[in-house]
């Protein structure tokens, strides 16, 4: 996939994530989720589980937004 298109797609999915964060926190608390084309396409307790699911679906994890959802704010 072309780099500009990939960045545009990831930005669109990030915007969708932010707009739907309350719903995602309610339904996917303490889970990793993969978002592509403004949809949750994989969920797992471990990131490795999400990556395996993407691989089975013939999707490249490096071209997919993966995010950890938590109701609790995490400070690094």
FIMI-815275 format. One line per field, with one value per residue: residue number from 1; residue in one letter; x, y, z of N, C-alpha, C in turn. Coordinates in Angstrom, 2 decimals. Each point is the difference from the previous one (the first is absolute). Example, Ala and Ser with C-alpha at 12.3 -4.5 7.8 and 13.67 -1.06 7.14 Angstrom:
<sites>
i: 1,2;
aa: A,S;
nxx: 13.19,-0.35;
nyy: -5.69,1.05;
nzz: 7.80,-0.72;
caxx: -0.89,0.82;
cayy: 1.19,1.19;
cazz: 0.00,0.06;
cxx: 0.90,-0.77;
cyy: 1.20,1.09;
czz: 0.00,0.73;
</sites>
This chain:
<sites>
i: 1,2,3,4,5,6,7,8,9,10,11,12,13,14,15,16,17,18,19,20,21,22,23,24,25,26,27,28,29,30,31,32,33,34,35,36,37,38,39,40,41,42,43,44,45,46,47,48,49,50,51,52,53,54,55,56,57,58,59,60,61,62,63,64,65,66,67,68,69,70,71,72,73,74,75,76;
aa: X,X,X,X,X,X,X,X,X,X,X,X,X,X,X,X,X,X,X,X,X,X,X,X,X,X,X,X,X,X,X,X,X,X,X,X,X,X,X,X,X,X,X,X,X,X,X,X,X,X,X,X,X,X,X,X,X,X,X,X,X,X,X,X,X,X,X,X,X,X,X,X,X,X,X,X;
nxx: 0.85,-0.39,1.12,-0.30,-0.40,1.07,0.72,-0.60,0.15,1.24,0.17,-0.64,0.73,1.04,-0.45,-0.24,1.20,0.48,-0.68,0.52,0.86,-1.07,-0.48,1.19,0.06,-1.25,0.35,1.14,-0.46,1.23,-0.30,0.73,-0.15,-0.41,0.31,-0.91,0.06,0.38,0.62,-0.49,1.20,0.58,-0.14,0.81,0.22,0.63,0.97,0.72,-1.05,0.05,1.32,-0.16,-1.01,0.75,1.00,-0.86,-0.34,1.28,0.03,0.65,0.47,1.04,-1.06,-0.04,-0.96,0.96,-0.97,0.56,-1.14,-0.12,-0.88,1.11,0.26,0.81,0.85,0.72;
nyy: -1.18,0.97,0.60,0.87,-1.00,-0.69,1.10,0.22,-1.29,-0.01,1.18,-0.51,-1.11,0.83,0.75,-1.14,-0.43,1.20,0.01,-1.24,0.79,0.73,-0.23,0.31,1.01,0.22,-0.24,0.70,0.26,0.46,0.42,-0.73,1.03,-0.57,1.15,-0.27,1.03,0.61,-1.18,-0.56,-0.44,0.32,-0.92,0.40,-0.88,-0.70,0.87,-1.01,-0.07,1.32,-0.02,-1.07,0.65,1.09,-0.74,-0.61,1.27,-0.36,0.59,1.04,-0.50,0.15,-0.44,-0.37,0.82,-0.19,-0.12,0.35,-0.59,1.10,-0.34,-0.56,1.25,-0.23,0.23,0.34;
nzz: 0.00,-0.72,0.35,-0.93,-0.77,0.37,-0.06,-1.15,-0.30,0.48,-0.60,-1.04,0.16,0.15,-0.99,-0.63,0.37,-0.22,-1.12,0.05,0.62,0.29,-1.21,-0.50,0.86,-0.32,-1.25,0.08,1.23,0.11,-1.22,-0.81,-0.80,-1.10,-0.57,-0.91,-0.80,1.12,0.14,1.10,-0.37,1.16,0.96,0.98,0.95,-0.93,-0.21,0.48,0.81,0.13,0.13,0.77,0.59,0.00,0.42,0.81,0.21,-0.12,1.20,-0.44,1.13,-0.82,-0.63,1.27,0.39,0.91,0.89,1.17,0.31,0.73,0.93,0.44,0.30,-1.00,0.99,-1.04;
caxx: -0.85,0.73,0.21,-0.96,-1.31,0.07,-0.10,-1.36,-0.89,0.26,-0.54,-1.47,-0.34,0.25,-1.13,-1.15,0.26,-0.25,-1.44,-0.74,0.76,-0.88,-0.53,1.09,0.34,-1.08,-0.10,1.29,0.90,1.17,0.24,0.59,-0.91,0.51,-1.01,0.29,-1.16,-0.95,-0.66,0.83,0.10,0.63,0.04,0.72,0.61,1.41,0.22,0.35,-1.26,-0.55,0.86,-0.31,-1.30,0.20,0.76,-0.95,-0.88,0.87,0.18,1.31,-0.12,0.67,-0.91,-1.24,0.08,-0.20,-0.08,-0.43,-1.14,-0.07,-0.81,0.91,1.06,1.32,1.03,1.32;
cayy: 1.18,1.25,0.60,1.08,-0.63,-0.68,1.03,0.54,-1.01,-0.07,1.22,-0.14,-0.96,0.66,0.92,-0.84,-0.49,1.11,0.30,-1.12,-0.48,-0.42,-1.31,-0.98,-0.24,-0.78,-1.34,-0.66,0.41,-0.85,-0.83,0.57,-0.07,0.41,0.78,0.20,0.54,0.47,-1.15,-0.88,-1.24,-1.03,0.33,-1.00,0.41,0.23,0.52,-1.13,-0.61,0.86,-0.16,-1.30,0.10,0.77,-0.84,-1.00,0.72,0.50,1.43,0.36,0.75,1.29,0.90,-0.02,0.69,-0.87,0.92,-0.60,0.74,-0.07,1.02,0.68,0.74,-0.59,1.02,-0.59;
cazz: 0.00,-0.10,1.32,0.23,0.20,1.29,1.04,-0.05,0.57,1.44,0.59,0.01,1.05,1.28,0.22,0.35,1.35,0.93,-0.01,0.57,1.15,1.10,-0.36,0.03,1.41,0.60,-0.58,-0.20,1.07,0.26,-1.19,-1.21,-1.15,-1.31,-0.74,-1.43,-0.70,1.02,0.62,0.82,-0.77,0.83,1.42,0.78,1.26,-0.32,-1.35,-0.86,-0.45,-1.05,-1.17,-0.59,-0.67,-1.23,-0.92,-0.51,-0.93,-1.08,0.15,0.49,1.27,-0.10,-0.73,0.77,1.29,1.17,1.14,1.27,0.56,1.44,0.67,0.92,-0.69,0.20,-0.11,-0.22;
cxx: 0.89,0.02,-1.02,-1.38,-0.06,-0.15,-1.40,-0.99,0.17,-0.57,-1.52,-0.43,0.25,-1.13,-1.24,0.15,-0.33,-1.49,-0.82,0.63,-0.88,-0.60,1.07,0.42,-1.05,0.04,1.31,1.03,1.08,0.28,0.78,-1.03,0.76,-1.14,0.48,-1.30,-1.14,-0.83,1.00,0.02,0.68,0.07,0.78,0.55,1.47,0.12,0.32,-1.25,-0.62,0.81,-0.25,-1.32,0.12,0.71,-0.89,-0.94,0.77,0.11,1.37,-0.15,0.67,-0.84,-1.34,0.21,-0.32,0.11,-0.45,-1.07,-0.02,-0.89,0.87,1.08,1.35,1.03,1.35,1.08;
cyy: 1.24,0.72,1.09,-0.57,-0.69,0.99,0.61,-0.97,-0.09,1.23,-0.05,-0.95,0.57,0.96,-0.78,-0.51,1.09,0.30,-1.07,-0.54,-0.44,-1.38,-1.08,-0.33,-0.88,-1.45,-0.77,0.38,-1.05,-0.99,0.81,-0.15,0.42,0.68,0.17,0.40,0.31,-1.13,-0.72,-1.35,-1.13,0.52,-1.09,0.58,0.33,0.54,-1.12,-0.70,0.80,-0.15,-1.34,0.02,0.75,-0.84,-1.07,0.63,0.57,1.52,0.27,0.81,1.38,1.03,0.13,0.72,-0.99,0.89,-0.77,0.89,-0.21,1.12,0.85,0.71,-0.61,1.10,-0.71,0.98;
czz: 0.00,1.36,0.32,0.28,1.36,1.15,0.06,0.65,1.52,0.70,0.09,1.11,1.39,0.34,0.42,1.44,1.02,0.09,0.70,1.29,1.16,-0.26,0.11,1.43,0.67,-0.45,-0.10,1.06,0.24,-1.14,-1.05,-1.10,-1.26,-0.74,-1.43,-0.67,0.97,0.61,0.89,-0.70,0.78,1.43,0.71,1.30,-0.20,-1.42,-0.97,-0.54,-1.14,-1.28,-0.68,-0.76,-1.31,-1.05,-0.64,-1.04,-1.19,0.01,0.61,1.28,-0.06,-0.75,0.70,1.32,1.11,1.23,1.23,0.60,1.52,0.54,0.92,-0.81,0.35,-0.26,-0.14,0.37;
</sites>
